[in-house]
Amino acid sequence: MEFEVELRWKTPQEWVDAVLADLPSFLQDHADCERKASSMAMSFIAKCPDRVEMIPELIEIALEELVHFKLVYEVMDSKGIALPKQLESDNYIAQLIKKCRSGLNERLLDRMVVASIVEARGAERFRMVAENIEDVDLKKFYDMLWKSEFKHSDVFLRLALSYWPRETIHQRLNYFLDEEAIICKSLPFRAALH
């Protein structure tokens, strides 16, 4: 991997305990996160269509996240769990986005760094679900998902190398890794990815 996104705060067992205590709510939130991840990749394309080096890989990410949404929906459907009309807002994402700078170029870099960290956090937590859930099919499902999300954690930073110096990317990555750890520590554990 070009960049190693090493999270600075390890999710404790209490998080996965909360997830397993209310799996239907977690699956609803997970589906929503996959939908938003697909939309985010497409929004990078829509906002910066001139950054053509990124477009093919962003399309692939958008499609892969949409497939993940479909797979989570199929799990939900098989268990009689409906998609919710409305979910709680994701304070984790909201707080990270607030830390992004406002200039177009600066904000794009910050959002790409944030996307990498969010994918790394998702990989960490999906792995925890895979390691702790008893349902054999869901264990396999989350094992596949964490590996996919882990690969995505590098992609956004690698794409950023086409437009920003490595040192600039590392500075922003270090900043956001510190901020993300603070945010994670402050949030209550609930049956949600973040």
N, C-alpha and C positions, 0 to 999 in steps of 0.2 A: 504494500500500500504506500502511496505517495506521502500521505499524512496519517499519523496515528492519533485519533481523537481519544485521549485518555481522560475519562471523566474524573473529576476531583472530589466527588462524593458518591459513595457506594449506597445504592438503595438497600435498606434493611429488610429483613424477613417480614416485619410488620406490614410492609406494603403488599407483598404477595399474599399474606394472610387475609388482608382486607379484600383483595381481588377474589380469592377462592371462596370467601364467605358470601359473595354476591356476584357470581359468575355472569348471570344475565345482564346486569348493569355494566359489567366490564366489557362484555361482547358488544353491547350497544355503543359504548364509548369507543371501543377499538374500531368498529366499523366507521364511525364518524371520523376518527383520526386518519384512517386510510383514504377516505374520500377527500379530506382536506389536504393530505399529502399529494394526491394526484392533482388536485386543483392548484396547489402551490407551484408545482413544477410547470404547469401550463401558464400560470401567472408570470413566472420568470420570462417565458417566451413572449407573452403578450406585452410585457412592459419594456422588454429590450430585444425587439426583433432584429436589430442590427448586430447582435452578438451571435453571429451565425455558428461559431465553433461550438457553442453550447447546445444549440437547438436539437440535434439528433439524440444526444444522450438525455436531455430533459424530456423529450417525447417518450423515450424508453422508460424512464422513471415514472412518468405520469401513467403510462400503460400498466406497468408492473404494480403500482400502487392501486390502480383501479381493479386489477385482477385480485389483489389482496382484499379489497373491499368486497368483491363478489364472493370470494371464498369465506370471508367472515359472515357475510349475509347468508350463505348456504348453511353454515353451522348454526346460525341463529334460527333460520327457517326450520331446520331439522329438529330443533329443540322447542319450537313454538314461541320464539322470542321475536317480537316485532321491532322494526326500526322506530325509534322514538320521534315524536313530533319536534321535541326540543330537548337539548341536553344542557347541563350546567356549562357555563363558560369555562374555558381552559385557562385558568390563571397563570399556569406555567408558561404557556405560549405568549399570553398577553404581556407578562412581565418581561420576557425576553425581547419581544418586539419593541417594547418601550425603550429598551436600551440601545436600539439601532439608531444610527445617525440619520440626518434628514436629507442631505444632498443625494441626488440620483445615484451617482457612482458609489458614494460611501454607503448609502443604504443598501444597494444591491450586494456589495461585498458583505456587509453585516448580515443581511438576510441569508446569504449563502453559507456563512459561517454558522449561523443559528440553525439552519436546516441540517447541517452536518452533525451538530451537537444533539439535536432532537432525534435524528436517526440513530446515533450512538446510544442515547438514553433508551429509545425504543428497543434496540437490540438487547441491551442489558436486561430490561424488564421482561421482554418476551422469553429470553433465556431462563429467567427465574420462574416464569409460569411453566415452561416446558419441564424444568427440573422438579417442580413441586406438584403439578396437577396429576391426579390419578387416572383420569380418562385417557386411555391409550391413544385414541384418535387425536384428541386435542394435544396430547404430549408431542406426537409426530408433527402436527400442524404448527405448533409454536416453535418446535425445533427448526423446522424449515423457515419460518418467518424471521427468527432472530438472526439467522445466517444471512438472509436477504437484506435485512435492515442494516446489518453490520457493514455489508459492502457499500451501501448507500452513504454511510458516514464519511467515506473517503471521496466519493464522486463530486460533491459540490465544491470541495476544496481543490480538487484536481482541476475542475473546470475553471475555477477562479484564477489559476496560474496563467491562463491565456490572457488575462487582463491586468493582474496586479503582481507586484514583486513578492517573492516567497516570504521575505521578512515582514512585509505589510500584512500578509495573510496570517503569519504566525503571531504577530502582535494582536490582531483582532481575535484570533482563536484563543490565545491565552486570556485576554480580557473576558471573553464570553464564557470560557470554562470556569473562571473564578465566579462570575456573576451567576451562572447556572447552578453552581454548587450552593451558593447562598439562597437562591430561590427554592431549590429542592428541599433544603433544610427547613424552610419556613412554611412549607405547604403540608396540610394534613393528609394522612393516607386515606384513600378512598378507592372504590372499585372502578378505577379509571387508569388509563395509561400514564397520565401526568397528574 
